[in-house]
Amino acid sequence: MNELLIKTILVGIFTGIIGSFFGILGSSILLPSLLFFGIVKDYDTAIGTILLILMLPTTLLGVYEYNKRKQVNYEVGIILFITYFFSSYIGSYFNKFFHQKILLYGCATLYLFITMFFYYYAYNAKE
């Protein structure tokens, strides 16, 4: 089997399990994984590939499992789906005006803030 195919399958399996476990939709794992393992050629290709796979059908089984436990807020989910659907075009359009290095620094900064938020949230969580 092709090495790229094996890497892609392993990253997909790992991301599906970890993403649905932590509720992070997988893109937080996929983006660095696609680049780290050389699965795609550059940052923009990683973004385009991730947007392709994040379409609704890829999450249906995860939603099914959380729904069984009554842990899905459909009203919020539908509103987020609609706003995310249209706003993803805006982000994709403006992406082409920035150099990859700027996008990578921006993404790293975003991940840093997200990391700080989760450490703060975990620290203050009630046991």
PyMOL commands that set and color helices and strands:
alter all, ss='L'
color gray80, all
select helices_A, chain A and resi 3-22+27-36+43-53+56-68+74-95+100-124
alter helices_A, ss='H'
color red, helices_A
deselect
rebuild
show_as cartoon
